[in-house]
Amino acid sequence: MSFYWVYDIPSWLFGTLPVLVFGAFASGGLLLTRKCVVSLIGHHKENDVVSFFMGTIGVFYGITLGLIAVGTYTTFADVDRAVSEEAASVAAIYRDVSIYPEPARSMLRHQIEAYTDYVINDSWPAQRKGIVPVAGSIRATDLQVALASFNPTTEGEKALHAETLRQFNNLTEKRRLRIQSTTSGLPSTMYIVIFLGALITIATSWLFVVENLKLQTILTTLMASLLGLLIFLIVAMDHPFRGTFSVGPDAFEIVRDQLMRPVEIAPPCSACAARQSQLITSTGE
């Protein structure tokens, strides 16, 4: 079941929509079925029986919804961790090849910078649209070929090159997990169970007969709104790279900005340095 269109709307509207829909359905259904339920069941006669079945349905549906929410969050966290580890491998490879002799050093650093820029500027926008990026495989293959062509001569270079290859293998593994997560999500059958379970739970609450109709309407609406919030949470985390609440390229941006393109700190002006020296001298006295 595709919910891709909801990821293109603002996050506040995305969260408000299921709350309003479920709340309106619950309150509207209660008002529409009120007379029919009273005529069939009577006032308060079967509330104990309805309460027993309502509790049973609520327990089963609550456990199911909670397990799905936990599983979805676990997947979301795993994807976020894999992205961070991929960026960490990029940083480790960049530092390792920075010790290589020229011209291998400059060539490898340039390829790693190009790969990082591609992930941030090209791969991530495609992933946010649910499109699997393909050009990254070419850049990763080019980097692999360049690493394989380097021939270490000393024992130190051999050890360093072995560690670089290990980090590259880890990079490839985490990258594959990231790519596979672009189109991953709950199956349609699971969403059918989620929505039908919510509708059954709300419909069961209509069978209660409470004299204070306003109170029953408020309570039923609040319960349905909570179900809408939980379903929103599941849908928001189901596709880790889509929507406002998603995994971003922050880890890669940190590697690019702090390691590959560090910001140079300007030296203090001569007047400031003299003033600082004067303060230190006067303090010592």
C-alpha positions, 0 to 999 in steps of 0.5 A: 500500500503506497502512502508516498503522497503523504511524505510530500506534505508538511509534517504538521499536516501529515500528523494532523490528517489522521487525527482529524480523519479518525476523530471525525469518523469516530464522532460521526459514527457514534452520532449516526448509530446512537439511536439504532444502538439504543433501540437494539440494546437498550440503556446500560443493559449490555455495557458490561458485555460490551466492555469485556469485548472492547477490552479484549479487542483493545488488548489484541489490537494494542499489542499488534499496533505496539509491536509494529511501531517498535519494529518500524522504529527499530528499522528506522534506527538501524538505517540511521546507524548504517548511514552513520557507519558508512560516513565513518568509513568514508572518513577513515578511508580519507584519513588513511589515503592521506598518508599514501605517497603521491600521486595515489594520495591526491587521486584517491582523495579526489575520488572519495570527495567526489563520492561524498559530494554525490551522496549528499547532492545526488543520491539523497534527493533521489532517495527522498523520492523513493528512487534507488540511486545507481550512479553511486555504484560506478563511483564506488567501483572506480574507488575500488579499482584505484585502491586495488591498483596501489602497490605498497612497497614497505611494511607500513604501507602494506598494513595501512593499505590492508586497513584501507581495504577493510574500511572500504569493504565496510563502506560497501556493506553499509552502502548496500544496506542504505540502498536497499532501505530506499524502497523498503517498508511494511507490506500492504497486508500489514497496513490492511490489518492496521486500518481494519483493526482501528475501524473495528476498535472504534466501531466497538466503542459505539456499542456503549450506551452512555446517558451523557452523549457529549461525554461519550463523544469526547471520549470516543474522539480522544481514543480515535485520535490516539489511534490516528497518532500511532498510525501516523508514527508508523507511516512516518517511520516506515520509509526512513528516507522520505518526509520531514521525519527522515534520515538525512545526510548529516553524517556525510555533511559533517565528514565533508565540512570538517575533514575534506573541507575544514574551515580555516581559523583566521589568526588573531590580529596583531593588536589583539595579540598584543592586548592579550600578551599585556593582560597575561603579563599584568595578571602575572605581576 
